């Protein structure tokens, strides 16, 4: 929805009604994109990082889990971090991390805020 230069929406609109097909990619929706900041809604339905793959981003990422569950491994942490609704994590640039699993049903919904160069 737009008007007067403002936009709004519903973070839970358009979620998959059932788990997506095996091998389907996460749904990523850019909500805000401005110089130095990007906000995305990410919907996972059982996806995980490929074996041996680590995210190693040039941007800072603040992420909050809105629905579902996920297991996040952060390099240097002795135990994976279990994310449940309301749990957030601040990942500075170059903080290597990987998604071990995400809940498929109901979908796992993330709000990710990326800042910095990217």
WOBEL-V506479 format. One record per pair of residues at least 6 apart in sequence whose ideal C-beta (glycine too) atoms are under 8 Angstrom apart, sorted by the first residue. I is the first residue (numbers start at 1). J is the second residue. If there is no record, write none. Layout:
# WOBEL-V506479
i->(I	I)
j->(J	J)
This chain:
# WOBEL-V506479
i->(1	1	1	9	11	11	11	11	12	12	12	14	14	15	15	15	15	16	16	16	16	18	19	19	19	19	19	20	20	22	24	24	25	26	26	26	26	26	27	27	27	28	28	28	28	29	29	29	29	30	30	30	31	31	31	32	32	33	36	36	36	37	37	37	38	38	38	38	39	39	39	39	40	40	40	40	41	41	41	41	42	42	42	42	43	43	43	43	44	44	44	44	44	44	44	44	44	45	45	45	45	45	46	46	46	46	47	47	48	48	48	48	48	49	49	49	49	53	54	54	54	54	55	55	55	56	56	57	57	57	57	57	57	58	58	58	58	58	59	59	59	59	59	59	60	60	60	60	60	60	60	61	61	61	61	61	61	62	62	62	62	62	62	62	63	63	63	63	63	63	63	64	64	64	64	64	65	65	65	65	65	65	65	65	65	66	66	66	66	67	67	67	67	67	68	68	68	68	68	68	68	69	69	69	69	69	69	70	70	70	70	70	70	70	70	70	71	71	71	71	71	71	71	71	72	72	72	72	72	72	72	72	73	73	73	73	73	73	74	74	74	74	74	74	74	75	75	75	80	81	81	83	91	93	93	102)
j->(7	8	9	31	41	66	109	111	66	67	109	27	29	43	106	107	109	27	43	45	107	105	45	46	104	105	107	45	46	46	45	47	47	42	43	44	45	47	41	42	43	40	41	42	43	40	41	42	43	38	39	40	39	40	41	38	39	39	115	116	117	113	114	115	59	113	114	118	111	112	113	114	110	111	112	114	109	110	111	112	109	110	111	112	107	108	109	110	68	70	99	102	103	107	108	109	110	102	104	105	107	108	101	102	103	104	99	102	98	99	100	101	102	55	98	99	100	98	75	96	97	98	96	97	98	94	96	91	93	94	95	114	118	93	94	116	117	118	93	114	115	116	117	118	90	91	92	93	114	115	116	90	91	112	113	114	115	88	89	90	91	112	113	115	88	89	91	110	111	112	113	86	87	88	110	111	83	84	85	86	87	88	108	109	110	85	109	110	111	85	106	107	108	109	85	102	103	106	107	108	109	82	83	84	102	103	108	82	83	99	100	101	102	103	108	110	80	81	82	83	99	100	101	102	80	81	83	89	97	98	99	100	80	81	97	98	99	100	80	81	89	91	95	96	97	95	96	97	100	87	89	89	97	116	117	108)
